[in-house]
Amino acid sequence: MRTRLACGLRLLTNVSPQPPLTRFPRAIRAQLRWRPRNRGLRLIAVLLATLPAIGFSQFTTQMTGQINTQSATTSSAPETTAPPASSSGTTNSSSAALATAINAPPGYQLSANDGIAVEVFGEEDLKTTARLNSEGNASLPLLGSVHLAGLTLTQATTRVTELYGRDYLVSPKVNVTLLGYARRRFTVLGQINRPGSYEMPETSPGGIDLLEAIAMAGGYTRIAAPERTSVRRHLANGSEQIMRVNAKRVERGQTANFRIQDGDSITVGESIF
């Protein structure tokens, strides 16, 4: 005999063959008739009791599989690490600055606001870049403030070598290079198309020609009088000097070109007619 459970399972209730009931008294036969049924009920009860455990074990297996899958996915993902922050040291900045050194014209003398690079071979800590202050001094490692204005690059190298060799190093090898010229400006006023203040090109540390300065300011106006051009210049003693220049004769080549220096002020006169 098979019994169908509510969950769809079929159970065999007759576990062992039933003996003939005619061999036993009536009371015993009654008990034997109920024994198979009682066995089936007990088996059903056991199965019902184990079903939650079976379902829980399946649920636990599924959850364990999902967790393992997620862990494997997470562990297989590539790790992204932030790039190391770049540190800017004195040596690196000095090396970068040394690479941008420019070729100064022969005999060029350092002046205020010029940028220089000082390199001491074999002494990385002494490599530095500096800009001459308004007094013409540069701040160098160990040496402090050193006056270099008015010296050529060769003379500045000799000066720094002597200072390092006097108290700090034995036979130092020093190299001083020029990184950039000081900002040199001039002013153009009067009958000019774009009056104002202009910066001299770094390729012309000794100044620029008068005609080049006028061209940078846009050239003459219609009523300009180039022959009535004046240049005002500040001297080292604090005084001013005013020079009259006939720019028309300079343009024709009849007069040598006039050199404009840092701080000069050019004024182009107006034509009377």
PyMOL commands that set and color helices and strands:
alter all, ss='L'
color gray80, all
select helices_A, chain A and resi 21-23+26-76+90-99+124-126+153-167+210-216+247-252
alter helices_A, ss='H'
color red, helices_A
select strands_A, chain A and resi 2-4+10-12+115-120+128-131+137-140+144-147+174-180+185-190+196-199+208-209+224-234+240-245+259-260+265-270
alter strands_A, ss='S'
color yellow, strands_A
deselect
rebuild
show_as cartoon
